[in-house]
Amino acid sequence: MDTEGFWHVLDAAKDRDKPLDVAVADHLSVLPPGEILAFELHFSRLRDAVYRWDVWAAAYVIGGGCSDDRFSDFTAGLVALGREWYERAVACPDALAEHPAVRTAALAGDQDVIFDEDFNFVSSKAYERMTGDTDNFWEAWETYRAVRATSEDDGGENMGESFDFDDAQQMRRRLPRLAALYRGSGPGGLT
């Protein structure tokens, strides 16, 4: 599976009448184990590419704060949004202020939009369906990842410039549209 194949799986799953994580796991569970591991590799690399301070700041604003675990769920959710929105967020995390679900969530005070913990586990769920054992996936994944490690995999060491997410002025400067959308939204808000 290549990157195009990865995005194709997501696009095909969005047309089903199931939650995205379930539909993707359904699709993957009929593929050979190597394809499931290849899907996870692309997913992992896409998540690693948005492991940056500016993206974390967007998650912080949208989620009213953002721990390490919540940021993992946010990066999974960014991928789950699909290629167009993922690429827009990579180019400019502040562009998420234009996403219809984010706009609706901001008005409703919903701090869970984009955060998608279940999407983190689609590959392991599919693999478990094939083998009957979740541990098999994690063991196979470690081996697969080690064999395919590249110099692109920097382990999150290139996160960009760190800054204070609690500094409202700085957040308004760096994420003006999200700051305007979430101004006064409670914990983590930019009042």
GUFIDO-375712 format. One record per residue: x, y, z of N, C-alpha, C in turn; residue number from 1. Coordinates in nm, 3 decimals. Example, Ala and Ser with C-alpha at 12.3 -4.5 7.8 and 13.67 -1.06 7.14 Angstrom:
BEGIN
<<1.319; -0.569; 0.780>; <1.230; -0.450; 0.780>; <1.320; -0.330; 0.780>; 1>
<<1.285; -0.225; 0.708>; <1.367; -0.106; 0.714>; <1.290; 0.003; 0.787>; 2>
END
This chain:
BEGIN
<<0.085; -0.117; 0.000>; <0.000; 0.000; 0.000>; <0.089; 0.124; 0.000>; 1>
<<0.058; 0.216; -0.089>; <0.130; 0.343; -0.093>; <0.041; 0.452; -0.034>; 2>
<<0.088; 0.576; -0.038>; <0.012; 0.688; 0.020>; <-0.123; 0.705; -0.048>; 3>
<<-0.126; 0.691; -0.180>; <-0.254; 0.702; -0.252>; <-0.351; 0.594; -0.205>; 4>
<<-0.299; 0.473; -0.187>; <-0.382; 0.362; -0.139>; <-0.435; 0.389; 0.001>; 5>
<<-0.352; 0.450; 0.085>; <-0.394; 0.486; 0.220>; <-0.515; 0.580; 0.215>; 6>
<<-0.502; 0.688; 0.138>; <-0.611; 0.786; 0.129>; <-0.733; 0.723; 0.062>; 7>
<<-0.713; 0.632; -0.030>; <-0.825; 0.564; -0.095>; <-0.906; 0.484; 0.008>; 8>
<<-0.839; 0.416; 0.099>; <-0.907; 0.340; 0.203>; <-0.996; 0.434; 0.286>; 9>
<<-0.942; 0.549; 0.325>; <-1.022; 0.644; 0.403>; <-1.141; 0.696; 0.323>; 10>
<<-1.118; 0.732; 0.198>; <-1.227; 0.783; 0.114>; <-1.338; 0.679; 0.098>; 11>
<<-1.299; 0.555; 0.074>; <-1.398; 0.448; 0.055>; <-1.476; 0.424; 0.184>; 12>
<<-1.410; 0.433; 0.297>; <-1.476; 0.409; 0.426>; <-1.575; 0.520; 0.461>; 13>
<<-1.548; 0.641; 0.417>; <-1.638; 0.753; 0.449>; <-1.774; 0.738; 0.382>; 14>
<<-1.783; 0.657; 0.280>; <-1.909; 0.637; 0.209>; <-1.997; 0.531; 0.276>; 15>
<<-1.950; 0.472; 0.383>; <-2.026; 0.367; 0.451>; <-2.109; 0.428; 0.564>; 16>
<<-2.211; 0.354; 0.605>; <-2.300; 0.400; 0.713>; <-2.252; 0.351; 0.849>; 17>
<<-2.123; 0.367; 0.875>; <-2.064; 0.325; 1.002>; <-1.968; 0.434; 1.047>; 18>
<<-1.932; 0.436; 1.175>; <-1.826; 0.527; 1.217>; <-1.699; 0.498; 1.137>; 19>
<<-1.622; 0.601; 1.108>; <-1.505; 0.586; 1.021>; <-1.408; 0.480; 1.071>; 20>
<<-1.380; 0.477; 1.201>; <-1.284; 0.379; 1.251>; <-1.333; 0.236; 1.227>; 21>
<<-1.462; 0.212; 1.241>; <-1.519; 0.079; 1.219>; <-1.513; 0.044; 1.070>; 22>
<<-1.550; 0.140; 0.985>; <-1.549; 0.115; 0.840>; <-1.408; 0.089; 0.788>; 23>
<<-1.309; 0.163; 0.839>; <-1.171; 0.141; 0.796>; <-1.122; 0.005; 0.845>; 24>
<<-1.152; -0.029; 0.970>; <-1.111; -0.160; 1.023>; <-1.177; -0.273; 0.943>; 25>
<<-1.303; -0.255; 0.904>; <-1.371; -0.355; 0.820>; <-1.296; -0.374; 0.689>; 26>
<<-1.260; -0.263; 0.626>; <-1.189; -0.269; 0.498>; <-1.052; -0.338; 0.513>; 27>
<<-0.980; -0.298; 0.616>; <-0.845; -0.352; 0.636>; <-0.847; -0.500; 0.673>; 28>
<<-0.949; -0.543; 0.745>; <-0.950; -0.681; 0.797>; <-0.958; -0.787; 0.688>; 29>
<<-0.989; -0.749; 0.566>; <-0.992; -0.848; 0.457>; <-0.864; -0.843; 0.373>; 30>
<<-0.772; -0.756; 0.410>; <-0.645; -0.745; 0.337>; <-0.540; -0.837; 0.400>; 31>
<<-0.434; -0.867; 0.327>; <-0.324; -0.945; 0.386>; <-0.260; -0.867; 0.502>; 32>
<<-0.203; -0.938; 0.597>; <-0.142; -0.871; 0.713>; <-0.040; -0.761; 0.674>; 33>
<<0.037; -0.784; 0.570>; <0.136; -0.684; 0.527>; <0.072; -0.554; 0.485>; 34>
<<-0.048; -0.560; 0.426>; <-0.119; -0.439; 0.385>; <-0.170; -0.362; 0.506>; 35>
<<-0.213; -0.433; 0.609>; <-0.256; -0.367; 0.732>; <-0.138; -0.296; 0.795>; 36>
<<-0.024; -0.361; 0.798>; <0.096; -0.300; 0.855>; <0.142; -0.181; 0.770>; 37>
<<0.127; -0.189; 0.638>; <0.162; -0.077; 0.551>; <0.068; 0.040; 0.576>; 38>
<<-0.059; 0.012; 0.598>; <-0.155; 0.118; 0.631>; <-0.111; 0.188; 0.760>; 39>
<<-0.076; 0.108; 0.859>; <-0.032; 0.165; 0.988>; <0.095; 0.248; 0.971>; 40>
<<0.185; 0.205; 0.884>; <0.307; 0.282; 0.859>; <0.273; 0.420; 0.802>; 41>
<<0.184; 0.424; 0.703>; <0.144; 0.553; 0.646>; <0.072; 0.638; 0.749>; 42>
<<-0.016; 0.577; 0.827>; <-0.087; 0.648; 0.933>; <0.012; 0.708; 1.032>; 43>
<<0.108; 0.628; 1.073>; <0.209; 0.673; 1.169>; <0.290; 0.790; 1.114>; 44>
<<0.329; 0.782; 0.990>; <0.408; 0.890; 0.929>; <0.326; 1.017; 0.914>; 45>
<<0.199; 1.004; 0.879>; <0.113; 1.122; 0.868>; <0.095; 1.188; 1.004>; 46>
<<0.077; 1.108; 1.107>; <0.064; 1.163; 1.243>; <0.194; 1.229; 1.286>; 47>
<<0.306; 1.165; 1.257>; <0.436; 1.223; 1.293>; <0.458; 1.358; 1.226>; 48>
<<0.409; 1.373; 1.104>; <0.428; 1.498; 1.029>; <0.354; 1.616; 1.092>; 49>
<<0.250; 1.589; 1.171>; <0.178; 1.698; 1.238>; <0.210; 1.706; 1.387>; 50>
<<0.313; 1.634; 1.428>; <0.357; 1.641; 1.567>; <0.445; 1.765; 1.581>; 51>
<<0.376; 1.879; 1.585>; <0.444; 2.009; 1.585>; <0.375; 2.100; 1.687>; 52>
<<0.450; 2.198; 1.735>; <0.395; 2.291; 1.834>; <0.278; 2.371; 1.779>; 53>
<<0.283; 2.414; 1.654>; <0.173; 2.494; 1.600>; <0.045; 2.411; 1.589>; 54>
<<0.057; 2.283; 1.556>; <-0.060; 2.196; 1.548>; <-0.111; 2.167; 1.690>; 55>
<<-0.018; 2.148; 1.784>; <-0.057; 2.125; 1.922>; <-0.131; 2.248; 1.977>; 56>
<<-0.087; 2.366; 1.937>; <-0.156; 2.489; 1.980>; <-0.299; 2.490; 1.927>; 57>
<<-0.319; 2.447; 1.803>; <-0.455; 2.440; 1.748>; <-0.539; 2.341; 1.829>; 58>
<<-0.481; 2.228; 1.864>; <-0.552; 2.130; 1.946>; <-0.584; 2.189; 2.083>; 59>
<<-0.493; 2.266; 2.137>; <-0.511; 2.329; 2.268>; <-0.630; 2.425; 2.265>; 60>
<<-0.639; 2.504; 2.160>; <-0.750; 2.599; 2.147>; <-0.881; 2.525; 2.128>; 61>
<<-0.884; 2.432; 2.034>; <-1.007; 2.359; 2.002>; <-1.053; 2.275; 2.121>; 62>
<<-0.959; 2.211; 2.190>; <-0.994; 2.121; 2.299>; <-1.000; 2.185; 2.436>; 63>
<<-0.979; 2.315; 2.445>; <-0.981; 2.380; 2.576>; <-0.867; 2.332; 2.663>; 64>
<<-0.754; 2.300; 2.602>; <-0.638; 2.241; 2.667>; <-0.604; 2.113; 2.592>; 65>
<<-0.483; 2.061; 2.614>; <-0.447; 1.940; 2.538>; <-0.326; 1.872; 2.600>; 66>
<<-0.350; 1.756; 2.660>; <-0.243; 1.674; 2.716>; <-0.174; 1.596; 2.605>; 67>
<<-0.069; 1.522; 2.640>; <-0.001; 1.435; 2.543>; <-0.097; 1.334; 2.481>; 68>
<<-0.176; 1.267; 2.565>; <-0.270; 1.167; 2.514>; <-0.375; 1.230; 2.424>; 69>
<<-0.426; 1.344; 2.464>; <-0.527; 1.412; 2.381>; <-0.466; 1.456; 2.248>; 70>
<<-0.338; 1.495; 2.250>; <-0.276; 1.536; 2.125>; <-0.263; 1.416; 2.031>; 71>
<<-0.235; 1.300; 2.085>; <-0.232; 1.178; 2.004>; <-0.369; 1.157; 1.938>; 72>
<<-0.475; 1.177; 2.013>; <-0.610; 1.163; 1.958>; <-0.638; 1.270; 1.853>; 73>
<<-0.584; 1.390; 1.872>; <-0.603; 1.499; 1.777>; <-0.531; 1.470; 1.645>; 74>
<<-0.407; 1.422; 1.654>; <-0.334; 1.392; 1.530>; <-0.402; 1.278; 1.454>; 75>
<<-0.456; 1.181; 1.526>; <-0.533; 1.074; 1.460>; <-0.656; 1.132; 1.393>; 76>
<<-0.722; 1.223; 1.462>; <-0.841; 1.287; 1.407>; <-0.812; 1.371; 1.285>; 77>
<<-0.695; 1.436; 1.283>; <-0.658; 1.513; 1.165>; <-0.646; 1.423; 1.043>; 78>
<<-0.585; 1.308; 1.060>; <-0.574; 1.213; 0.949>; <-0.714; 1.166; 0.910>; 79>
<<-0.798; 1.138; 1.009>; <-0.933; 1.089; 0.983>; <-1.019; 1.191; 0.908>; 80>
<<-0.984; 1.319; 0.914>; <-1.058; 1.420; 0.839>; <-1.047; 1.399; 0.689>; 81>
<<-0.943; 1.329; 0.646>; <-0.922; 1.305; 0.504>; <-0.810; 1.392; 0.450>; 82>
<<-0.771; 1.360; 0.330>; <-0.653; 1.423; 0.270>; <-0.662; 1.575; 0.260>; 83>
<<-0.774; 1.626; 0.211>; <-0.785; 1.771; 0.190>; <-0.765; 1.849; 0.320>; 84>
<<-0.840; 1.813; 0.423>; <-0.828; 1.887; 0.549>; <-0.697; 1.859; 0.620>; 85>
<<-0.649; 1.736; 0.609>; <-0.519; 1.704; 0.667>; <-0.412; 1.794; 0.605>; 86>
<<-0.409; 1.803; 0.473>; <-0.307; 1.884; 0.406>; <-0.323; 2.033; 0.436>; 87>
<<-0.446; 2.077; 0.451>; <-0.468; 2.217; 0.489>; <-0.412; 2.243; 0.629>; 88>
<<-0.434; 2.150; 0.722>; <-0.383; 2.166; 0.859>; <-0.231; 2.158; 0.862>; 89>
<<-0.172; 2.075; 0.779>; <-0.026; 2.067; 0.772>; <0.031; 2.202; 0.727>; 90>
<<-0.031; 2.260; 0.624>; <0.016; 2.387; 0.571>; <-0.009; 2.502; 0.667>; 91>
<<-0.123; 2.498; 0.737>; <-0.161; 2.609; 0.826>; <-0.263; 2.558; 0.927>; 92>
<<-0.222; 2.522; 1.048>; <-0.317; 2.470; 1.146>; <-0.435; 2.564; 1.173>; 93>
<<-0.414; 2.693; 1.156>; <-0.521; 2.790; 1.177>; <-0.635; 2.772; 1.078>; 94>
<<-0.609; 2.706; 0.965>; <-0.713; 2.680; 0.864>; <-0.825; 2.593; 0.921>; 95>
<<-0.799; 2.521; 1.029>; <-0.903; 2.438; 1.090>; <-1.022; 2.521; 1.136>; 96>
<<-1.004; 2.651; 1.155>; <-1.115; 2.740; 1.192>; <-1.221; 2.743; 1.083>; 97>
<<-1.186; 2.702; 0.962>; <-1.281; 2.701; 0.850>; <-1.355; 2.568; 0.838>; 98>
<<-1.311; 2.465; 0.909>; <-1.377; 2.334; 0.898>; <-1.517; 2.345; 0.958>; 99>
<<-1.620; 2.299; 0.885>; <-1.757; 2.312; 0.935>; <-1.780; 2.250; 1.073>; 100>
<<-1.721; 2.135; 1.099>; <-1.740; 2.070; 1.229>; <-1.675; 2.150; 1.341>; 101>
<<-1.561; 2.211; 1.313>; <-1.492; 2.293; 1.413>; <-1.576; 2.416; 1.443>; 102>
<<-1.629; 2.479; 1.341>; <-1.713; 2.598; 1.359>; <-1.836; 2.565; 1.443>; 103>
<<-1.901; 2.455; 1.410>; <-2.019; 2.413; 1.484>; <-1.983; 2.379; 1.629>; 104>
<<-1.874; 2.308; 1.647>; <-1.831; 2.269; 1.782>; <-1.796; 2.392; 1.867>; 105>
<<-1.734; 2.491; 1.807>; <-1.697; 2.613; 1.881>; <-1.823; 2.681; 1.935>; 106>
<<-1.925; 2.689; 1.853>; <-2.051; 2.751; 1.896>; <-2.120; 2.670; 2.004>; 107>
<<-2.108; 2.538; 1.998>; <-2.174; 2.449; 2.092>; <-2.092; 2.423; 2.219>; 108>
<<-1.966; 2.469; 2.220>; <-1.879; 2.442; 2.334>; <-1.827; 2.299; 2.336>; 109>
<<-1.832; 2.230; 2.223>; <-1.784; 2.092; 2.211>; <-1.632; 2.094; 2.197>; 110>
<<-1.563; 2.037; 2.293>; <-1.417; 2.036; 2.293>; <-1.360; 1.904; 2.242>; 111>
<<-1.443; 1.819; 2.186>; <-1.396; 1.689; 2.139>; <-1.386; 1.678; 1.987>; 112>
<<-1.428; 1.781; 1.916>; <-1.423; 1.774; 1.770>; <-1.279; 1.753; 1.725>; 113>
<<-1.260; 1.671; 1.629>; <-1.132; 1.627; 1.570>; <-1.062; 1.522; 1.655>; 114>
<<-1.070; 1.530; 1.786>; <-1.004; 1.433; 1.873>; <-1.069; 1.296; 1.850>; 115>
<<-0.992; 1.197; 1.804>; <-1.049; 1.068; 1.765>; <-0.962; 0.953; 1.816>; 116>
<<-0.980; 0.920; 1.942>; <-0.901; 0.813; 2.004>; <-0.918; 0.680; 1.932>; 117>
<<-1.040; 0.648; 1.893>; <-1.066; 0.518; 1.829>; <-0.991; 0.501; 1.698>; 118>
<<-0.968; 0.612; 1.627>; <-0.899; 0.600; 1.498>; <-0.753; 0.558; 1.516>; 119>
<<-0.698; 0.580; 1.634>; <-0.562; 0.535; 1.662>; <-0.546; 0.384; 1.649>; 120>
<<-0.655; 0.311; 1.660>; <-0.647; 0.165; 1.673>; <-0.712; 0.087; 1.558>; 121>
<<-0.736; 0.152; 1.444>; <-0.802; 0.080; 1.334>; <-0.718; -0.036; 1.283>; 122>
<<-0.588; -0.016; 1.272>; <-0.503; -0.124; 1.221>; <-0.499; -0.242; 1.317>; 123>
<<-0.486; -0.214; 1.445>; <-0.480; -0.323; 1.543>; <-0.613; -0.397; 1.550>; 124>
<<-0.725; -0.325; 1.537>; <-0.857; -0.391; 1.536>; <-0.869; -0.484; 1.415>; 125>
<<-0.826; -0.437; 1.299>; <-0.833; -0.521; 1.178>; <-0.744; -0.643; 1.192>; 126>
<<-0.625; -0.623; 1.243>; <-0.530; -0.734; 1.259>; <-0.584; -0.835; 1.360>; 127>
<<-0.645; -0.784; 1.466>; <-0.702; -0.873; 1.567>; <-0.814; -0.959; 1.508>; 128>
<<-0.895; -0.902; 1.420>; <-1.001; -0.980; 1.356>; <-0.942; -1.097; 1.277>; 129>
<<-0.825; -1.073; 1.216>; <-0.761; -1.179; 1.136>; <-0.698; -1.287; 1.224>; 130>
<<-0.636; -1.244; 1.333>; <-0.557; -1.337; 1.413>; <-0.623; -1.378; 1.543>; 131>
<<-0.719; -1.299; 1.590>; <-0.782; -1.327; 1.718>; <-0.703; -1.278; 1.837>; 132>
<<-0.592; -1.206; 1.814>; <-0.506; -1.163; 1.924>; <-0.447; -1.026; 1.893>; 133>
<<-0.477; -0.928; 1.979>; <-0.425; -0.792; 1.961>; <-0.273; -0.788; 1.973>; 134>
<<-0.217; -0.868; 2.061>; <-0.072; -0.867; 2.080>; <0.002; -0.901; 1.951>; 135>
<<-0.058; -0.985; 1.868>; <0.006; -1.020; 1.740>; <0.032; -0.896; 1.656>; 136>
<<-0.063; -0.802; 1.656>; <-0.045; -0.681; 1.577>; <0.075; -0.602; 1.629>; 137>
<<0.080; -0.579; 1.759>; <0.186; -0.492; 1.814>; <0.324; -0.553; 1.794>; 138>
<<0.334; -0.684; 1.804>; <0.462; -0.751; 1.778>; <0.500; -0.739; 1.631>; 139>
<<0.404; -0.765; 1.543>; <0.430; -0.754; 1.399>; <0.461; -0.609; 1.361>; 140>
<<0.392; -0.513; 1.422>; <0.413; -0.372; 1.392>; <0.555; -0.329; 1.430>; 141>
<<0.602; -0.370; 1.545>; <0.737; -0.332; 1.588>; <0.842; -0.383; 1.490>; 142>
<<0.826; -0.505; 1.446>; <0.919; -0.563; 1.349>; <0.909; -0.490; 1.215>; 143>
<<0.788; -0.470; 1.167>; <0.764; -0.403; 1.038>; <0.823; -0.261; 1.040>; 144>
<<0.793; -0.189; 1.146>; <0.841; -0.050; 1.158>; <0.993; -0.044; 1.162>; 145>
<<1.054; -0.135; 1.234>; <1.200; -0.136; 1.245>; <1.265; -0.162; 1.108>; 146>
<<1.207; -0.248; 1.030>; <1.260; -0.281; 0.898>; <1.245; -0.163; 0.802>; 147>
<<1.137; -0.089; 0.816>; <1.107; 0.019; 0.723>; <1.141; 0.158; 0.775>; 148>
<<1.209; 0.167; 0.885>; <1.248; 0.297; 0.941>; <1.332; 0.372; 0.838>; 149>
<<1.306; 0.502; 0.828>; <1.380; 0.586; 0.733>; <1.436; 0.706; 0.805>; 150>
<<1.519; 0.779; 0.736>; <1.573; 0.902; 0.793>; <1.464; 1.007; 0.810>; 151>
<<1.347; 0.989; 0.744>; <1.235; 1.081; 0.760>; <1.174; 1.070; 0.898>; 152>
<<1.187; 0.954; 0.961>; <1.128; 0.931; 1.091>; <1.216; 0.996; 1.198>; 153>
<<1.179; 1.118; 1.238>; <1.264; 1.192; 1.333>; <1.218; 1.180; 1.477>; 154>
<<1.113; 1.103; 1.502>; <1.069; 1.081; 1.639>; <1.016; 1.207; 1.706>; 155>
<<0.965; 1.303; 1.629>; <0.908; 1.422; 1.688>; <1.011; 1.524; 1.732>; 156>
<<1.133; 1.511; 1.688>; <1.238; 1.602; 1.732>; <1.237; 1.735; 1.658>; 157>
<<1.159; 1.747; 1.551>; <1.153; 1.870; 1.474>; <1.013; 1.929; 1.487>; 158>
<<0.977; 1.972; 1.607>; <0.844; 2.021; 1.634>; <0.827; 2.170; 1.604>; 159>
<<0.932; 2.234; 1.560>; <0.923; 2.377; 1.536>; <0.945; 2.456; 1.664>; 160>
<<0.911; 2.582; 1.657>; <0.933; 2.672; 1.769>; <0.828; 2.651; 1.878>; 161>
<<0.877; 2.630; 1.999>; <0.789; 2.616; 2.115>; <0.739; 2.755; 2.158>; 162>
<<0.617; 2.760; 2.209>; <0.565; 2.886; 2.262>; <0.459; 2.856; 2.367>; 163>
<<0.418; 2.958; 2.440>; <0.327; 2.945; 2.553>; <0.182; 2.946; 2.505>; 164>
<<0.115; 2.832; 2.515>; <-0.024; 2.822; 2.471>; <-0.118; 2.903; 2.560>; 165>
<<-0.075; 2.937; 2.680>; <-0.159; 3.014; 2.771>; <-0.142; 3.165; 2.753>; 166>
<<-0.055; 3.206; 2.664>; <-0.036; 3.348; 2.634>; <-0.136; 3.386; 2.524>; 167>
<<-0.246; 3.449; 2.565>; <-0.355; 3.480; 2.471>; <-0.308; 3.566; 2.355>; 168>
<<-0.221; 3.661; 2.383>; <-0.173; 3.750; 2.276>; <-0.093; 3.670; 2.171>; 169>
<<-0.007; 3.583; 2.219>; <0.073; 3.501; 2.128>; <-0.015; 3.405; 2.047>; 170>
<<-0.116; 3.348; 2.112>; <-0.206; 3.257; 2.041>; <-0.287; 3.333; 1.936>; 171>
<<-0.328; 3.455; 1.967>; <-0.401; 3.536; 1.868>; <-0.313; 3.568; 1.748>; 172>
<<-0.185; 3.589; 1.775>; <-0.093; 3.621; 1.665>; <-0.066; 3.498; 1.579>; 173>
<<-0.048; 3.383; 1.642>; <-0.011; 3.261; 1.570>; <-0.131; 3.189; 1.507>; 174>
<<-0.247; 3.195; 1.572>; <-0.367; 3.126; 1.525>; <-0.485; 3.224; 1.528>; 175>
<<-0.481; 3.328; 1.448>; <-0.582; 3.434; 1.460>; <-0.725; 3.388; 1.436>; 176>
<<-0.749; 3.299; 1.339>; <-0.886; 3.256; 1.311>; <-0.939; 3.164; 1.421>; 177>
<<-0.857; 3.071; 1.468>; <-0.901; 2.984; 1.577>; <-0.920; 3.065; 1.705>; 178>
<<-0.830; 3.158; 1.731>; <-0.843; 3.242; 1.850>; <-0.972; 3.322; 1.845>; 179>
<<-1.005; 3.378; 1.731>; <-1.129; 3.455; 1.718>; <-1.251; 3.364; 1.736>; 180>
<<-1.245; 3.245; 1.679>; <-1.356; 3.151; 1.688>; <-1.380; 3.104; 1.831>; 181>
<<-1.274; 3.084; 1.906>; <-1.284; 3.028; 2.040>; <-1.270; 3.132; 2.151>; 182>
<<-1.262; 3.258; 2.120>; <-1.246; 3.363; 2.221>; <-1.354; 3.350; 2.326>; 183>
<<-1.311; 3.338; 2.453>; <-1.406; 3.332; 2.563>; <-1.475; 3.198; 2.578>; 184>
<<-1.415; 3.089; 2.528>; <-1.482; 2.959; 2.529>; <-1.454; 2.875; 2.653>; 185>
<<-1.412; 2.939; 2.763>; <-1.393; 2.862; 2.887>; <-1.247; 2.820; 2.903>; 186>
<<-1.224; 2.702; 2.968>; <-1.087; 2.656; 2.992>; <-1.007; 2.652; 2.863>; 187>
<<-0.895; 2.715; 2.865>; <-0.811; 2.718; 2.746>; <-0.856; 2.823; 2.647>; 188>
<<-0.967; 2.891; 2.678>; <-1.019; 2.994; 2.590>; <-0.926; 3.114; 2.587>; 189>
<<-0.950; 3.202; 2.496>; <-0.859; 3.314; 2.475>; <-0.926; 3.444; 2.513>; 190>
<<-0.979; 3.449; 2.633>; <-1.046; 3.572; 2.677>; <-0.950; 3.682; 2.706>; 191>
END
